């Protein structure tokens, strides 16, 4: 069974940076998985922020283009989300997800809060 473990959330001031990590230690097929990061803010729908395929093709939501970067290290079975120029509207719980698993598999989430 695929298991995802996120880390790296926290409190940051506007304009700051954070790096989220997602470990997928038990997945033999990690290198071919399409992985992603979603987020959900209070009172809002869950949003796919970024995704990355096994061959490093990436997609981003318009709201984070140019500020967020998704990457992966297949040798370590990890996915990362580098977030910079953070805004208060980026405040949300961020979830790592295996998008090509059937059904989708989600991590427990990590809180990111952006305010002074």
N, C-alpha and C positions, 0 to 999 in steps of 0.2 A: 504494500500500500504506500502510495506517495505521501510524504509528510513534508510540510513547509514550515520553516521557522524563521520569522522576521526579527530584525533588530535594528537599532540605530535611530529610532524616533526621539523626539524631545522637544524642548522649548527653544525657540530661536527668534531673534529680532528681525523685523522686516529688512530685507536686503542681505540677510545671512544665508548660510549654506548648511545642508545636512546630507549625509549619505546613509541610505537605507540598504540593508543586506538581507538576503533571503537564502537560507541553506536548504538544500534538498538532498539530504545525505543518503536516503534509502532507495533512490530511483536509478535503476540500471540503465534506463533509457533517457536520462536527463539531456544528453547532448543533442537529441533530436526533438526535444520538446519545444513548443512555443510557450514562452513564459511572459508574464505581464505583471504590472502593478495597477491596482484599482485604488480609488479613494472614495470615502463617503463622509461628507460633512453633515452635521446635525440638520435634519429637515430637508435634506437634498438626496437625490438619487445617486446611486453608486456610479462612478465614472471611470472608464478605462483611461488611465493616464498615459501608459506607454506599454509597448510589447516588443519582444525580440524573438526571432526564430533561432533554430539551431545553427543556421548559417549567418547569423548576425544581422539579418534584415530587421529594421526597427520601424515602429510607428509611434506617433505622439498625438495627444490631444492638442487642439489649437491653443488651449489655455496655458500649456506648458512648453510649447515649442521654443527652442532657443534658450531655455532656462534649465530644463531637466535633461539628463542623459541616462539611458538604460544601457546596461552592459552585462556580460556574463563571463564566467570562467568555468568552462566545461570540465577542466581537470579537477576543480574543487567543488563542482556541482553547486555553484552559487550564482545568484543574480543580484545586480546592484542597481540602485537608482540614486544618481547624483543630482541633488537639487540645489540650485543657486538662485540668487535674486528673489528670495522667497517673499511672498506677499501674505497679508492676513487671510486672503481668500484661499490660500493653499492649506489652511488649517483643516485637518480631517484625520480620520483613521485610514492608514494606508495598508492595503492588503496585497501580499504577493499571491499570484495565482498561476497554476498550470493550465493554460488555455487550450492545450491539445490533449489533455487527459479526458477520459470519458467515464464518469462525468467530470466537470471542472473540479479542481482541488484548490482549496484556499488555506492560507495561513490564518493565524489568530489575530493578526492586525497589530499595527504599532502606531501610536498617537504622534502626530506632528502638530505643534501649536506655534503659530507665528504671531507674536505681538510684542509690544514694547515692554 
